Amino acid sequence: MTNTPPLRPFHLAFPVNDLARTRTFYTGILGCPEGRSAETWVDFDLYGHQIVAHLCPAGHKVELLNQVDDENIPIPHFGVILTMKDWSALVERLQSADVPFLRKPGMRFLGKPGEQATVFLLDPSGNALEFKAFSSPDRVFAR
């Protein structure tokens, strides 16, 4: 058994090309409460974590680089590990909002220690997001 410290919220700053569309997506579709903001940035509460969208009109490009479980996975990407119940509710919200998926909701690593439900999508600025839930939450770091 490892001596894992209590989980602390992370902070992530990422580029976006349109703050209004970003606000609509993160608050309206993902359900993230908005925090502080200024003319060129806005922060959101993503399941207890602070993510900050910074206006960067030039943006960036997602590259499909890594093969994981026989699929191309977008690099970079970020997201949150949810409970199965919360993951299912989020997937339902995404489907109701007709959000296109990079990788449709489904299970990966079936029968292996890292068995998980996962979904990949892009935000309006092209940032890749992954939301996942483990069949056995205590197996997140299992080998």
Contact map, one row per residue, 1 for C-alpha under 8 A:
11100000000000000000000000000000000000000000000000000000000000000000000000000000000000000000000000000000000000000000000000000000000000000000000
11110000000000000000000000000000000000000000000000000000000000000000000000000000000000000000000000000000000000000000000000000000000000000000000
11111000000000000000000000000000000000000000000000000000000000000000000000000000000000000000000000000000000000000000000000000000000000000000000
01111100000000000000000000000000000000000000000000000000000000000000000000000000000000000000000000000000000000000000000000000000000000000000000
00111110000000000000000000000000000000000000000000000000000000000000000000000000000000000000000000000000000000000000000000000000000000000000000
00011111000000000000000000000000000000000000000000000000000000000000000000000000000000000000000000000000000000000000000000000000000000000000000
00001111100000000000000000000000000000000000000000000000000000000000000000000000000000000000000000000000000000000000000000000000000000000000000
00000111110000000000000000000000000000000000000000000000000000000000000000000000000000000000000000000000000000000000000000000000000000000000000
00000011111000000000000000000000000000000000000111000000000000000000000000000000000000000000000000000000000000000000000000000000000000000000000
00000001111100000000000000000000000000000000000011000000000000000000000000000000000000000000000000000000000000000000000000000000000000000000000
00000000111110000000000000000000000000000000000011110000000000000000000000000000000000000000000000000000000000000000000000000000000000000000000
00000000011111000000000000000000000000000000000001110000000000000000000000000000000000000000000000000000000000000000000000000000000000000000000
00000000001111100000000000000000000000000000000000111100000000000000000000000000000000000000000000000000000000000000000000000000000000000000000
00000000000111110000000000000000000000000000000000111100000000000000000000000000000000000000000000000000000000000000000000000000000000000000000
00000000000011111000000000000000000000000000000000001111001100000000000000000000000000000000000000000000000000000000000000001010000000000000000
00000000000001111110010000000000000000000000000000001111101000000000000000000000000000000000000000000000000000000000000000011110000000000000000
00000000000000111110000000000000000000000000000000000011111000000000000000000000000000000000000000000000000000000000000000001000000000000000000
00000000000000011111110000000000000000000000000000000010100000000000000000000000000000000000000000000000000000000000000000011000000000000000000
00000000000000011111111000000000000000011100000000001010000000000000000000000000000000000000000000000000000000000000000000000000000000000000000
00000000000000000111111100000000000000000000000000000000000000000000000000000000000000000000000000000000000000000000000000000000000000000000000
00000000000000000111111110000000000000000000000000000000000000000000000000000000000000000000000000000000000000000000000000010000000000000000000
00000000000000010111111111000000000000000000000000001000000000000000000000000000000000000000000000000000000000000000000000111000000000000000000
00000000000000000011111111110000010000000100000000000000000000000000000000000000000000000000000000000000000000000000000000000000000000000000000
00000000000000000001111111111000000000000000000000000000000000000000000000000000000000000000000000000000000000000000000000000000000000000000000
00000000000000000000111111111100000000000000000000000000000000000000000000000000000000000000000000000000000000000000000000110000000000000000000
00000000000000000000011111111111000000000001000000000000000000000000000000000000000000000000000000000000000000000000000000000000000000000000000
00000000000000000000001111111111110000000001000000000000000000000000000000000000000000000000000000000000000000000000000000000000000000000000000
00000000000000000000001111111111000000000000000000000000000000000000000000000000000000000000000000000000000000000000000000000000000000000000000
00000000000000000000000111111110000000000000000000000000000000000000000000000000000000000000110010000000000000000000000000000000000000000000000
00000000000000000000000011111111000000000000000000000000000000000000000000000000000000000100110000000000000000000000000000000000000000000000000
00000000000000000000000001111111100000000000000000000000000000000000000000000000000000000000000000000000000000000000000000000000000000000000000
00000000000000000000000001110111110000000001111000000000000000000000000000000000000000000000000000000000000000000000000000000000000000000000000
00000000000000000000000000100011111000000001110000000000000000000000000000000000000000000000000000000000000000000000000000000000000000000000000
00000000000000000000001000100001111100000111100000000000000000000000000000000000000000000000000000000000000000000000000000000000000000000000000
00000000000000000000000000000000111110000111100000000000000000000000000000000000000000000000000000000000000000000000000000000000000000000000000
00000000000000000000000000000000011111000111000000000000000000000000000000000000000000000000000000000000000000000000000000000000000000000000000
00000000000000000000000000000000001111111110000000000000000000000000000000000000000000000000000000000000000000000000000000000000000000000000000
00000000000000000000000000000000000111111100000000000000000000000000000000000000000000000000000000000000000000000000000000000000000000000000000
00000000000000000000000000000000000011111000000000000000000000000000000000000000000000000000000000000000000000000000000000000000000000000000000
00000000000000000010000000000000000011111100000000000110000000000000000000000000000000000000000000000000000000000000000000000000000000000000000
00000000000000000010000000000000000011111110000000011110000000000000000000000000000000000000000000000000000000000000000000000000000000000000000
00000000000000000010001000000000011111011111000000011100000000000000000000000000000000000000000000000000000000000000000000000000000000000000000
00000000000000000000000000000000011110001111100001111000000000000000000000000000000000000000000000000000000000000000000000000000000000000000000
00000000000000000000000001100001111100000111110011110000000000000000000000000000000000000000000000000000000000000000000000000000000000000000000
00000000000000000000000000000001111000000011111111100000000000000000000000000000000000000000000000000000000000000000000000000000000000000000000
00000000000000000000000000000001100000000001111111100000000000000000000000000001000000000000000000000000000000000000000000000000000000000000000
00000000000000000000000000000001000000000000111110000000000000000000000000000001000000000000000000000000000000000000000000000000000000000000000
00000000100000000000000000000000000000000000111111000000000000000000000000000000000000000000000000000000000000000000000000000000000000000000000
00000000111000000000000000000000000000000001111111100000000000000000000000000000000000000000000000000000000000000000000000000000000000000000000
00000000111100000000000000000000000000000011110111110000000000000000000000000000000000000000000000000000000000000000000000000000000000000000000
00000000001111000000000000000000000000000011110011111000000000000000000000000000000000000000000000000000000000000000000000000000000000000000000
00000000001111000000000000000000000000001111000001111100000000000000000000000000000000000000000000000000000000000000000000000000000000000000000
00000000000011110010010000000000000000001110000000111110000000000000000000000000000000000000000000000000000000000000000000000000000000000000000
00000000000011110000000000000000000000011100000000011111000000000000000000000000000000000000000000000000000000000000000000000000000000000000000
00000000000000111110000000000000000000011000000000001111100000000000000000000000000000000000000000000000000000000000000000000000000000000000000
00000000000000111000000000000000000000000000000000000111111000000000000000000000000000000000000000000000000000000000000000000000000000000000000
00000000000000011100000000000000000000000000000000000011111000000000000000000000000000000000000000000000000000000000000000000000000000000000000
00000000000000001000000000000000000000000000000000000001111100000000000000000000000000000000000000000000000000000000000000000000000000000000000
00000000000000111000000000000000000000000000000000000001111110000000000000000000000000000000000000000000000000000000000000001000000000000000000
00000000000000100000000000000000000000000000000000000000011111000000000000000000000000000000000000000000000000000000000000000100000000000000000
00000000000000000000000000000000000000000000000000000000001111100000000000000000000000000000000000000000000000000000000000000100000000000000000
00000000000000000000000000000000000000000000000000000000000111110000000001110000000000000000000000000000000000000000000000000111000000000000000
00000000000000000000000000000000000000000000000000000000000011111000000001110000000000000000000000000000000000000000000000000000000000000000000
00000000000000000000000000000000000000000000000000000000000001111100000111100000000000000000000000000000000000000000000000000000000000000000000
00000000000000000000000000000000000000000000000000000000000000111110000111100000000000000000000000000000000000000000000000000000000000000000000
00000000000000000000000000000000000000000000000000000000000000011111001111100000000000000000000000000000000000000000000000000000000000000000000
00000000000000000000000000000000000000000000000000000000000000001111111110000000000000000000000000000000000000000000000000000000000000000000000
00000000000000000000000000000000000000000000000000000000000000000111111110000000000000000000000000000000000000000000000000000000000000000000000
00000000000000000000000000000000000000000000000000000000000000000011111000000000000000000000000000000000000110000000000000000000000000000000000
00000000000000000000000000000000000000000000000000000000000000000011111100000000000000000000000000000000000000000000000000000000000000000000000
00000000000000000000000000000000000000000000000000000000000000000111111110000000000000000000000000000000000000000000000000000000000000000000000
00000000000000000000000000000000000000000000000000000000000000011111011111000000000000000000000000000000000000000000000000000000000000000000000
00000000000000000000000000000000000000000000000000000000000000011111001111100000000000000000000000000000000000000000000000000000000000000000000
00000000000000000000000000000000000000000000000000000000000001111100000111111000000000000000000000000000000000000000000000000001000000000000000
00000000000000000000000000000000000000000000000000000000000001111100000011111000000000000000000000000000000000000000000000000001000000000000000
00000000000000000000000000000000000000000000000000000000000001100000000001111100000000000000000000000000000000000000000000000011000000000000000
00000000000000000000000000000000000000000000000000000000000000000000000001111110000000000000000000000000000000000000000000000011110000000000000
00000000000000000000000000000000000000000000000000000000000000000000000000011111000000000000000000000000000000000000000000000001110000000000000
00000000000000000000000000000000000000000000000000000000000000000000000000001111100000000000000000000000000000000000000000000000111100000000000
00000000000000000000000000000000000000000000011000000000000000000000000000000111110000000000000000000000000000000000000000000000011100000000000
00000000000000000000000000000000000000000000000000000000000000000000000000000011111000000000000000000000000000000000000000000000001111000000000
00000000000000000000000000000000000000000000000000000000000000000000000000000001111111100000000000000000000000000000000000000000001111000000000
00000000000000000000000000000000000000000000000000000000000000000000000000000000111111100000000000000000000000000000000000000000000011001000000
00000000000000000000000000000000000000000000000000000000000000000000000000000000011111110000000000000000000000000000100000000000000011100000000
00000000000000000000000000000000000000000000000000000000000000000000000000000000011111111000000000000000000000000000000000000000000000000000000
00000000000000000000000000000000000000000000000000000000000000000000000000000000011111111100000000000000000000000000000000000000000000000000000
00000000000000000000000000000000000000000000000000000000000000000000000000000000011111111110000000000000000000000000100000000000001110000000000
00000000000000000000000000000000000000000000000000000000000000000000000000000000000111111111000000000000000000000000000000000000000000000000000
00000000000000000000000000000000000000000000000000000000000000000000000000000000000011111111100000000000000000000000000000000000000000000000000
00000000000000000000000000000100000000000000000000000000000000000000000000000000000001111111110000000000000000000000000000000000000000000000000
00000000000000000000000000000000000000000000000000000000000000000000000000000000000000111111111000000000100000000000001000000000000000000000000
00000000000000000000000000000000000000000000000000000000000000000000000000000000000000011111111100000000000000000000000000000000000000000000000
00000000000000000000000000001100000000000000000000000000000000000000000000000000000000001111111110000000000000000000000000000000000000000000000
00000000000000000000000000001100000000000000000000000000000000000000000000000000000000000111111111100000000000000000000000000000000000000000000
00000000000000000000000000000000000000000000000000000000000000000000000000000000000000000011111111100000000000000000000000000000000000000000000
00000000000000000000000000000000000000000000000000000000000000000000000000000000000000000001111111100000000000000000000000000000000000000000000
00000000000000000000000000001000000000000000000000000000000000000000000000000000000000000000111111100000000000000000000000000000000000000000000
00000000000000000000000000000000000000000000000000000000000000000000000000000000000000000000011111110000000000000000000000000000000000000000000
00000000000000000000000000000000000000000000000000000000000000000000000000000000000000000000011111111000000000000000000010000000000000000000000
00000000000000000000000000000000000000000000000000000000000000000000000000000000000000000000000001111100000000000000000011000000000000000000000
00000000000000000000000000000000000000000000000000000000000000000000000000000000000000000000000000111111100000000000001111000000000000000000000
00000000000000000000000000000000000000000000000000000000000000000000000000000000000000000000000000011111000000000000001111000000000000000000000
00000000000000000000000000000000000000000000000000000000000000000000000000000000000000000000000000001111100000000000001110000000000000000000000
00000000000000000000000000000000000000000000000000000000000000000000000000000000000000000000000000001111110000000000011100000000000000000000000
00000000000000000000000000000000000000000000000000000000000000000000000000000000000000000010000000001011111000000000111100000000000000000000000
00000000000000000000000000000000000000000000000000000000000000000000000000000000000000000000000000000001111100000000111000000000000000000000000
00000000000000000000000000000000000000000000000000000000000000000000000000000000000000000000000000000000111111000011110000000000000000000000000
00000000000000000000000000000000000000000000000000000000000000000000100000000000000000000000000000000000011111000011110000000000000000000000000
00000000000000000000000000000000000000000000000000000000000000000000100000000000000000000000000000000000001111111111000000000000000000000000000
00000000000000000000000000000000000000000000000000000000000000000000000000000000000000000000000000000000001111110111000000000000000000000000000
00000000000000000000000000000000000000000000000000000000000000000000000000000000000000000000000000000000000011111010000000000000000000000000000
00000000000000000000000000000000000000000000000000000000000000000000000000000000000000000000000000000000000011111110000000000000000000000000000
00000000000000000000000000000000000000000000000000000000000000000000000000000000000000000000000000000000000010111110000000000000000000000010011
00000000000000000000000000000000000000000000000000000000000000000000000000000000000000000000000000000000000011011111000000000000000001000011111
00000000000000000000000000000000000000000000000000000000000000000000000000000000000000000000000000000000001111111111100000000000000001110000000
00000000000000000000000000000000000000000000000000000000000000000000000000000000000000000000000000000000001111000111110000000000000111100000000
00000000000000000000000000000000000000000000000000000000000000000000000000000000000100100000000000000000111100000011111000000000000111100000000
00000000000000000000000000000000000000000000000000000000000000000000000000000000000000000000000000000001111100000001111100000000011110000000000
00000000000000000000000000000000000000000000000000000000000000000000000000000000000000000010000000001111110000000000111110000000011100000000000
00000000000000000000000000000000000000000000000000000000000000000000000000000000000000000000000000001111100000000000011111000001111000000000000
00000000000000000000000000000000000000000000000000000000000000000000000000000000000000000000000000111110000000000000001111100001110000000000000
00000000000000000000000000000000000000000000000000000000000000000000000000000000000000000000000000011100000000000000000111111111100000000000000
00000000000000000000010010000000000000000000000000000000000000000000000000000000000000000000000000000000000000000000000011111111100000000000000
00000000000000010100110010000000000000000000000000000000000000000000000000000000000000000000000000000000000000000000000001111110000000000000000
00000000000000111100010000000000000000000000000000000000001000000000000000000000000000000000000000000000000000000000000001111110000000000000000
00000000000000010000000000000000000000000000000000000000000111000000000000000000000000000000000000000000000000000000000001111111000000000000000
00000000000000110000000000000000000000000000000000000000000001000000000000011000000000000000000000000000000000000000000001111111100000000000000
00000000000000000000000000000000000000000000000000000000000001000000000001111100000000000000000000000000000000000000000111100111110000000000000
00000000000000000000000000000000000000000000000000000000000000000000000000001110000000000000000000000000000000000000000111100011111000000000000
00000000000000000000000000000000000000000000000000000000000000000000000000001111000000000000000000000000000000000000011110000001111100000000000
00000000000000000000000000000000000000000000000000000000000000000000000000000011110000100000000000000000000000000000011100000000111110000000000
00000000000000000000000000000000000000000000000000000000000000000000000000000011110000100000000000000000000000000001111000000000011111000000000
00000000000000000000000000000000000000000000000000000000000000000000000000000000111100100000000000000000000000000001110000000000001111101000000
00000000000000000000000000000000000000000000000000000000000000000000000000000000111100000000000000000000000000000111100000000000000111111011000
00000000000000000000000000000000000000000000000000000000000000000000000000000000000100000000000000000000000000000011100000000000000011111000000
00000000000000000000000000000000000000000000000000000000000000000000000000000000000000000000000000000000000000000010000000000000000001111111000
00000000000000000000000000000000000000000000000000000000000000000000000000000000001000000000000000000000000000000000000000000000000011111111000
00000000000000000000000000000000000000000000000000000000000000000000000000000000000000000000000000000000000000000000000000000000000000011111100
00000000000000000000000000000000000000000000000000000000000000000000000000000000000000000000000000000000000000001100000000000000000001011111110
00000000000000000000000000000000000000000000000000000000000000000000000000000000000000000000000000000000000000000100000000000000000001011111110
00000000000000000000000000000000000000000000000000000000000000000000000000000000000000000000000000000000000000000100000000000000000000000111111
00000000000000000000000000000000000000000000000000000000000000000000000000000000000000000000000000000000000000001100000000000000000000000011111
00000000000000000000000000000000000000000000000000000000000000000000000000000000000000000000000000000000000000001100000000000000000000000000111
